[in-house]
């Protein structure tokens, strides 16, 4: 059991930073899902990550990973726009694999998150 105490002022500052982190995502959509945030952060942690690697990293099914990546992409469905943060591309060494990387907008959102954490 951790017996370390945190001063109320430090705890309040941490809480405000964490709320700012969440609000950065809520700017995209107030109803953004935690799974979408987690998938986005895994993509940012490992640019070019494969869909299979995302399954392992998140513990989500292939269907859930695909759905979350689509939501983070330019188009979620034919007539429903996504967040336009990431894009998929064929693995140049094995075209059966799809890889995912950030788009410029995704990098800008990520940079904002880094600034929030650093403040």
GUGU-329230 format. One record per residue (C-alpha): residue in three letters; x, y, z. Coordinates in steps of 0.001 Angstrom, whole numbers, plus 500000, padded with zeros to 6 digits. Example, Ala and Ser with C-alpha at 12.3 -4.5 7.8 and 13.67 -1.06 7.14 Angstrom:
% GUGU-329230
ALA512300495500507800/SER513670498940507140/
***
This chain:
% GUGU-329230
UNK500000500000500000/UNK501339503417499035/UNK501388505811501974/UNK502751508800500050/UNK500607511865500538/UNK500108514527497933/UNK499438518106498920/UNK495965519358497981/UNK497463522102495792/UNK499591519614493828/UNK496652517230493540/UNK494423520021492202/UNK497038520966489608/UNK497311517344488481/UNK493548517025488242/UNK493339520203486147/UNK496046518931483789/UNK494265515608483387/UNK490974517386482717/UNK492704519574480116/UNK494041516408478481/UNK490507514976478227/UNK489073518291477046/UNK491563518355474172/UNK489898515195472854/UNK486425516532473618/UNK487168519444471264/UNK487056516861468485/UNK483771515415469733/UNK482219515725473203/UNK481246512043472993/UNK484637510620471995/UNK485103507145473429/UNK487922506045475714/UNK488753503187473324/UNK489278505664470499/UNK491586507734472689/UNK493550504629473682/UNK493936503501470052/UNK495059506996469048/UNK497687507098471793/UNK499011503653470810/UNK499317504855467212/UNK501231507922468384/UNK503480505770470584/UNK504411503538467647/UNK503950505245464266/UNK503257502674461574/UNK501841500158464061/UNK499959497264462464/UNK496312496549463144/UNK497345493243464747/UNK499787495048467032/UNK496969497411468022/UNK494814494395468937/UNK497552493056471209/UNK498401496443472718/UNK494809497397473522/UNK493301493991474223/UNK490493494850471806/UNK489089492519469174/UNK490041493026465526/UNK486523494365464899/UNK486816496916467717/UNK490265498026466553/UNK489001498431462977/UNK485975500412464173/UNK488136502708466318/UNK490690503257463556/UNK487854504095461154/UNK486479506635463643/UNK489932508214463877/UNK490290508241460060/UNK488900510710457535/UNK485669508732457018/UNK484009506514459615/UNK481343505392457133/UNK480543506452453586/UNK478453509403454764/UNK479836509874458284/UNK483093511793458696/UNK485689510602461187/UNK488120512655463252/UNK490709512721460423/UNK493625512083462816/UNK495125508917461307/UNK495441507042458054/UNK495992503413457158/UNK498416502161454550/UNK499604498829453194/UNK502707497326454760/UNK505314497569451986/UNK506830494225453070/UNK503559492321453477/UNK500523493796451747/UNK498216491632453864/UNK499040493853456832/UNK497576497303457343/UNK499588499876459226/UNK498381503089460861/UNK500072506468461263/UNK499077509980462273/UNK498034512609459780/UNK499008516262460263/UNK495873516951462301/UNK496630513967464525/UNK500167515219465094/UNK498822518673466017/UNK496412517146468549/UNK499235515029469970/UNK501525518072470254/UNK498775519885472178/UNK498498516926474547/UNK502265516948475121/UNK502107520666475945/UNK499308520037478443/UNK501299517305480163/UNK504395519454480253/UNK502671522456481813/
***
